[in-house]
């Protein structure tokens, strides 16, 4: 009976991230529109867009291979698994042993790999440009992410997310400069990985500036719906990861009961709303940078992660 209840709670978390991901995207779009003085779309519009795309027929190029057809499903599955492993409203769930920071980085890297291959599969110039830019961003974002992972794991003594969240809730964490540097670096990586301003503009279709949109330009119908859902899940994943690592308050513990789970879900919803508001404020207050300046932007995240790691070793030796 306890096993069934644990599986139900884990399934609830998987369903929760899947249902809230389009809502987070819709809330960010609405907040950006309101901050710019426009009425904006309904926060439920992403659900309508996904439903509309699933009803349309998928149009494929004549030279599309099996990789082009299966990549959307692979990308969606990998990002959904990664997002479901991150503790949201509770820690210590039945699959929490697999919620490892390095495993999540590997899942995100694998999803990026298949999406970049699919962008080059048709042989269009836009797909090749988008894939090459995506790999250029990944070559700096992934090392920065690993430096941040090492910094946080050395502070908490583990790369397992439930253990890290429990440590961050305890009194031993204190105020650490290394964690502040890791937080800033993680925010920079999250902006780049989700193709948000100033790295990329998810609302534009200008060929010379597209990164993510260039790779998926040839997709339509249900394939495009899978990719759009994966993009929404990826945004929620990074907001959840930042909340789990640096703001784990309100999270219930394992076998805490329905009331604690409900309180944790409300706290998680508040964190998502706060993260969406901060993202909208940031994107409306800054302009998109040139593509050739993106390495400098991500280099800051890499240096912050490395500096946080060095400071951690220096302070331990004193």
C-alpha positions as CSV (number, residue, x, y, z in Angstrom):
1,X,0.0,0.0,0.0
2,X,2.8,2.4,0.8
3,X,4.5,1.6,-2.5
4,X,1.2,2.5,-4.4
5,X,0.9,5.8,-2.5
6,X,4.5,6.7,-3.3
7,X,3.9,5.9,-7.0
8,X,0.8,8.0,-6.9
9,X,2.7,11.0,-5.4
10,X,5.5,10.6,-8.0
11,X,2.9,10.4,-10.8
12,X,1.3,13.5,-9.4
13,X,4.6,15.4,-9.7
14,X,5.0,14.2,-13.3
15,X,1.5,15.4,-14.2
16,X,2.0,18.6,-12.3
17,X,5.0,19.7,-14.3
18,X,3.4,18.7,-17.6
19,X,0.3,20.7,-16.8
20,X,1.9,23.8,-15.4
21,X,4.6,24.2,-18.1
22,X,2.3,25.8,-20.8
23,X,0.7,28.0,-18.0
24,X,4.1,29.3,-17.0
25,X,4.9,30.3,-20.6
26,X,1.5,31.9,-20.9
27,X,2.0,33.9,-17.7
28,X,5.4,35.2,-18.9
29,X,3.9,36.3,-22.2
30,X,1.0,38.0,-20.4
31,X,3.3,39.8,-17.9
32,X,5.6,41.0,-20.7
33,X,2.7,42.4,-22.6
34,X,1.3,44.2,-19.6
35,X,4.7,45.7,-18.8
36,X,4.9,47.0,-22.4
37,X,1.4,48.6,-22.1
38,X,-0.4,45.9,-24.2
39,X,-3.4,43.8,-23.3
40,X,-1.6,40.6,-24.1
41,X,-2.9,37.0,-24.7
42,X,-4.6,34.8,-22.2
43,X,-2.3,32.8,-20.0
44,X,-4.2,29.7,-21.3
45,X,-3.3,30.5,-24.9
46,X,-0.3,28.0,-25.0
47,X,-2.8,25.2,-24.2
48,X,-4.9,26.2,-27.2
49,X,-1.9,26.4,-29.4
50,X,-0.7,23.0,-28.5
51,X,-4.2,21.6,-29.0
52,X,-4.5,23.3,-32.4
53,X,-1.1,21.9,-33.5
54,X,-2.0,18.3,-32.5
55,X,-5.1,18.5,-34.7
56,X,-3.0,19.5,-37.8
57,X,-1.3,17.1,-40.2
58,X,2.4,16.9,-39.9
59,X,4.0,18.0,-43.2
60,X,7.4,16.3,-43.9
61,X,10.1,17.0,-46.4
62,X,10.8,14.3,-49.0
63,X,14.4,13.7,-47.7
64,X,13.3,13.6,-44.0
65,X,14.9,10.6,-42.2
66,X,13.6,8.6,-39.3
67,X,15.6,10.9,-37.0
68,X,13.6,13.9,-38.1
69,X,10.4,12.1,-37.3
70,X,11.4,10.7,-33.9
71,X,13.5,13.6,-32.6
72,X,10.4,15.6,-31.3
73,X,9.3,12.7,-29.2
74,X,12.8,11.9,-27.9
75,X,13.4,15.6,-26.9
76,X,10.0,15.8,-25.2
77,X,10.5,12.6,-23.3
78,X,14.0,13.5,-22.1
79,X,13.0,17.0,-20.9
80,X,9.8,15.7,-19.3
81,X,11.8,13.1,-17.3
82,X,14.4,15.7,-16.3
83,X,11.7,18.1,-15.2
84,X,9.9,15.3,-13.3
85,X,13.0,14.3,-11.4
86,X,13.5,17.8,-9.8
87,X,11.7,18.0,-6.5
88,X,8.8,20.5,-6.8
89,X,6.3,20.3,-3.9
90,X,8.0,17.4,-2.0
91,X,11.4,15.8,-1.4
92,X,12.3,12.2,-1.0
93,X,9.9,10.8,-3.5
94,X,10.2,7.2,-4.7
95,X,12.4,8.1,-7.7
96,X,14.4,10.8,-5.8
97,X,17.5,8.6,-5.9
98,X,17.7,9.2,-9.6
99,X,17.3,13.0,-9.3
100,X,20.9,13.7,-9.6
101,X,22.2,17.0,-10.9
102,X,24.7,15.4,-13.3
103,X,22.0,13.1,-14.7
104,X,19.7,16.1,-15.3
105,X,22.6,17.9,-17.2
106,X,23.1,14.7,-19.2
107,X,19.4,14.5,-20.1
108,X,19.3,18.1,-21.2
109,X,22.5,17.6,-23.3
110,X,21.1,14.5,-25.0
111,X,17.9,16.4,-25.9
112,X,19.9,19.3,-27.3
113,X,22.0,16.8,-29.3
114,X,18.9,15.2,-31.0
115,X,17.3,18.5,-31.7
116,X,20.5,19.8,-33.4
117,X,20.7,16.7,-35.5
118,X,17.1,17.1,-36.5
119,X,17.7,20.7,-37.5
120,X,20.5,19.6,-39.9
121,X,18.6,16.5,-41.2
122,X,16.6,18.3,-43.9
123,X,19.7,20.2,-45.2
124,X,18.2,23.7,-45.1
125,X,20.5,26.7,-44.4
126,X,18.4,27.9,-41.6
127,X,18.5,24.6,-39.8
128,X,22.2,24.4,-40.1
129,X,22.7,27.9,-38.8
130,X,20.4,27.2,-35.9
131,X,22.1,23.9,-35.0
132,X,25.6,25.5,-35.2
133,X,24.6,28.4,-33.0
134,X,23.0,26.0,-30.5
135,X,26.2,24.0,-30.3
136,X,28.2,27.2,-29.8
137,X,25.9,28.1,-26.9
138,X,26.1,24.6,-25.5
139,X,29.9,24.5,-25.6
140,X,29.9,27.3,-23.0
141,X,26.6,26.7,-21.2
142,X,27.3,23.1,-20.2
143,X,30.8,23.7,-18.7
144,X,29.3,26.6,-16.7
145,X,26.4,24.4,-15.6
146,X,28.9,21.7,-14.4
147,X,30.9,24.3,-12.5
148,X,27.7,25.4,-10.7
149,X,26.8,21.8,-10.0
150,X,30.2,21.2,-8.5
151,X,29.9,24.3,-6.3
152,X,26.5,23.4,-5.0
153,X,27.4,19.7,-4.5
154,X,30.5,20.6,-2.5
155,X,28.5,22.8,-0.2
156,X,25.7,20.3,0.3
157,X,27.9,17.2,0.2
158,X,25.8,15.5,-2.5
159,X,24.6,15.9,-6.1
160,X,21.2,14.4,-5.2
161,X,18.6,17.1,-5.3
162,X,16.5,16.0,-2.3
163,X,19.7,16.0,-0.2
164,X,20.7,19.4,-1.5
165,X,17.2,20.8,-0.8
166,X,17.2,19.4,2.7
167,X,20.6,20.9,3.4
168,X,19.6,24.3,2.0
169,X,16.6,24.3,4.4
170,X,18.8,23.6,7.4
171,X,20.7,26.1,9.6
172,X,24.2,24.9,8.4
173,X,24.1,26.6,5.0
174,X,24.5,30.2,6.2
175,X,25.4,33.0,3.9
176,X,28.0,31.9,1.3
177,X,29.4,34.0,-1.5
178,X,30.1,30.9,-3.5
179,X,26.3,30.1,-3.5
180,X,25.5,33.6,-4.6
181,X,27.9,33.4,-7.5
182,X,26.4,30.0,-8.4
183,X,22.9,31.4,-8.4
184,X,23.8,34.3,-10.8
185,X,25.6,31.8,-13.0
186,X,22.7,29.4,-13.1
187,X,20.3,32.3,-14.0
188,X,22.5,33.2,-16.9
189,X,22.7,29.6,-18.1
190,X,18.9,29.2,-17.8
191,X,18.4,32.3,-19.9
192,X,20.7,31.0,-22.6
193,X,19.4,27.4,-22.5
194,X,15.8,28.6,-22.9
195,X,16.7,31.0,-25.8
196,X,15.3,34.0,-23.9
197,X,16.3,37.6,-24.3
198,X,19.1,38.8,-24.5
199,X,20.5,35.6,-26.1
200,X,17.5,34.9,-28.4
201,X,14.0,36.2,-28.8
202,X,11.4,33.4,-28.7
203,X,8.8,35.6,-30.3
204,X,10.8,36.5,-33.5
205,X,11.2,34.8,-36.8
206,X,14.1,36.9,-38.2
207,X,16.4,34.5,-40.0
208,X,19.6,36.2,-39.1
209,X,18.9,36.2,-35.3
210,X,17.1,32.9,-34.8
211,X,18.7,30.1,-32.8
212,X,16.0,27.7,-31.5
213,X,13.4,28.7,-34.0
214,X,15.8,28.0,-36.9
215,X,16.2,24.4,-35.9
216,X,12.5,23.7,-35.7
217,X,11.4,25.8,-38.7
218,X,10.6,22.7,-40.8
219,X,8.4,21.1,-38.2
220,X,4.6,21.3,-38.2
221,X,1.6,19.6,-36.7
222,X,2.0,17.2,-33.9
223,X,5.8,17.3,-34.2
224,X,5.9,21.0,-33.6
225,X,3.4,20.5,-30.7
226,X,5.9,18.1,-29.1
227,X,8.8,20.6,-29.5
228,X,6.7,23.5,-28.2
229,X,5.7,21.5,-25.2
230,X,9.3,20.5,-24.6
231,X,10.4,24.2,-24.7
232,X,7.7,25.0,-22.1
233,X,8.9,22.1,-19.9
234,X,12.5,23.3,-20.2
235,X,11.6,26.7,-18.9
236,X,9.7,25.2,-16.0
237,X,12.6,22.9,-15.4
238,X,15.1,25.7,-14.9
239,X,12.7,27.7,-12.7
240,X,12.1,24.5,-10.6
241,X,15.8,23.8,-10.4
242,X,16.6,27.4,-9.2
243,X,13.7,27.1,-6.6
244,X,14.9,23.7,-5.4
245,X,18.5,24.7,-5.0
246,X,18.2,28.2,-3.7
247,X,14.6,28.6,-2.4
248,X,13.5,25.2,-1.1
249,X,11.1,26.6,1.5
250,X,7.6,25.1,1.7
251,X,8.6,21.7,0.3
252,X,7.1,18.7,2.1
253,X,9.1,15.8,3.2
254,X,8.5,12.1,2.2
255,X,5.3,10.6,3.5
256,X,4.3,14.0,5.0
257,X,0.6,13.5,4.2
258,X,-1.9,15.2,1.8
259,X,-2.0,18.5,3.7
260,X,1.7,19.0,3.5
261,X,1.7,18.0,-0.1
262,X,-1.0,20.6,-0.9
263,X,0.9,23.3,1.0
264,X,4.0,22.4,-0.9
265,X,2.1,22.6,-4.2
266,X,0.8,26.1,-3.3
267,X,4.4,27.2,-2.4
268,X,5.7,25.7,-5.7
269,X,3.0,27.6,-7.6
270,X,4.1,30.8,-5.9
271,X,7.7,30.2,-6.8
272,X,6.7,29.6,-10.5
273,X,4.7,32.8,-10.5
274,X,7.6,34.8,-8.9
275,X,10.0,33.3,-11.4
276,X,7.8,34.2,-14.3
277,X,7.4,37.8,-13.1
278,X,11.2,38.2,-12.7
279,X,11.8,36.8,-16.2
280,X,9.2,39.1,-17.7
281,X,10.7,42.1,-15.9
282,X,14.2,41.2,-17.1
283,X,13.2,40.6,-20.7
284,X,11.3,43.9,-20.9
285,X,14.2,45.9,-19.5
286,X,17.0,44.6,-21.7
287,X,17.6,44.4,-25.4
288,X,18.7,41.4,-27.4
289,X,22.5,41.2,-27.9
290,X,24.3,40.3,-31.0
291,X,25.0,36.6,-31.6
292,X,28.8,37.2,-31.4
293,X,28.4,38.6,-27.9
294,X,26.7,35.5,-26.5
295,X,30.0,33.8,-25.7
296,X,31.0,36.7,-23.6
297,X,27.6,36.5,-21.8
298,X,28.0,32.8,-21.1
299,X,31.7,33.3,-20.2
300,X,30.5,35.3,-17.3
301,X,28.5,32.3,-16.0
302,X,31.5,30.0,-16.5
303,X,33.8,32.4,-14.6
304,X,31.2,32.9,-11.8
305,X,30.9,29.1,-11.4
306,X,34.7,28.7,-11.4
307,X,35.2,31.5,-9.0
308,X,32.5,30.1,-6.6
309,X,34.3,26.8,-6.7
310,X,37.7,28.4,-6.0
311,X,36.3,30.5,-3.1
312,X,34.8,27.4,-1.6
313,X,38.1,25.6,-1.6
314,X,39.9,28.7,-0.3
315,X,37.5,29.2,2.6
316,X,37.7,25.5,3.5
317,X,41.4,25.6,3.8
318,X,41.4,28.6,6.2
